[in-house]
Amino acid sequence: MSETKKYDFIVFGATGFTGKLVVEYLVERYLGNPEIKWALAGRNLEKLKSVAKSKNVPDDICLFTADSNDKTSVENLVSKTRCILTVVGPYQLYGNNIIESCAKSGTDYVDLCGEPGWMHEKINELSDISKESGSRIVFSCGFDSIPFDLGVLFLQNEIIKRFNKPAPNVRGRVRAMNGEFSGGTAASLGATMSALKEKT
Ligand SMILES: NC(=O)c1ccc[n+]([C@@H]2O[C@H](COP(=O)([O-])OP(=O)(O)OC[C@H]3O[C@@H](n4cnc5c(N)ncnc54)[C@H](OP(=O)(O)O)[C@@H]3O)[C@@H](O)[C@H]2O)c1
């Protein structure tokens, strides 16, 4: 790890609905693990401090501020870490600077984006740049993506076992669901519908 890349990962958007769930998970799983260095980031330090306190994050976990609309603050945040885990969304509204900065600087990037149009745009725009820099960009690591990703993996493993080759296509559908959309998910759906309307 280079001298300036002090952290293994930083969670950006730790004050949001999903961000707080990620913080809870980190506290449960990673506190006291000397091999993994992580930190939290958000746009509002007071809010970040209050989340950290309410989730029992110890004082030696650093808190950083960055605004996704402020390129310099985003680049500064990215420069500190080997990987950014961002839960600042809708990504098509707030995600451009952070993903670009990661792609250009060779920093790994993980999100839980559910906005296919934006991801398609970013894959076209940043694939060559990230291959050159060594940045690994991983979209859609959240709840509603994982069942589909793992479903395809399990299914293809079984199909390869039985037929010696993978299926050319796999279709998935959700028949029933419990729970509600989070605020950010509803906003992402709204932003995607507006972007689609503009294109038609
Ligand atoms: N794939 C999945 O399964 C899945 C599941 C849940 C959510 N999501 C996606 O995850 C994203 C977040 O959802 P959520 O419900 O957690 O949203 P949320 O509660 O609205 O949280 C959004 C976060 O982004 C921060 N933020 C907003 N504007 C910012 C800016 N200009 N600079 C820096 N930070 C900024 C907010 O900071 P403040 O607290 O200061 O406002 C907050 O921390 C959405 O895109 C949603 O679609 C995906």
The ligand as an ORCA input file, in Angstrom:
! r2SCAN-3c Opt
* xyz 0 1
  N     -28.904     -2.244     -4.784
  C     -29.565     -2.243     -3.648
  O     -29.975     -3.266     -3.133
  C     -29.813     -0.939     -2.928
  C     -30.430     -0.945     -1.675
  C     -30.612      0.259     -1.001
  C     -30.183      1.447     -1.602
  N     -29.610      1.402     -2.837
  C     -29.108      2.645     -3.474
  O     -28.186      3.232     -2.584
  C     -28.241      4.647     -2.688
  C     -28.451      5.238     -1.296
  O     -29.728      4.883     -0.828
  P     -30.221      5.320      0.639
  O     -31.621      4.897      0.765
  O     -29.241      4.881      1.649
  O     -30.183      6.918      0.480
  P     -30.224      8.063      1.598
  O     -30.717      7.550      2.901
  O     -30.923      9.217      0.957
  O     -28.674      8.415      1.793
  C     -27.963      9.106      0.814
  C     -26.594      9.435      1.352
  O     -25.929     10.241      0.372
  C     -25.441     11.422      1.014
  N     -25.362     12.525      0.065
  C     -26.358     13.092     -0.642
  N     -25.874     14.108     -1.400
  C     -24.535     14.153     -1.152
  C     -23.481     14.960     -1.620
  N     -23.700     15.968     -2.486
  N     -22.229     14.722     -1.180
  C     -21.981     13.719     -0.297
  N     -22.943     12.918      0.203
  C     -24.212     13.146     -0.228
  C     -26.415     11.692      2.126
  O     -25.802     12.558      3.074
  P     -26.678     13.332      4.203
  O     -26.969     12.290      5.248
  O     -25.767     14.394      4.671
  O     -27.922     13.826      3.546
  C     -26.601     10.262      2.651
  O     -25.513      9.869      3.436
  C     -29.357      4.951     -3.678
  O     -28.788      5.187     -4.944
  C     -30.177      3.676     -3.691
  O     -30.855      3.459     -4.920
  C     -29.423      0.242     -3.503
*
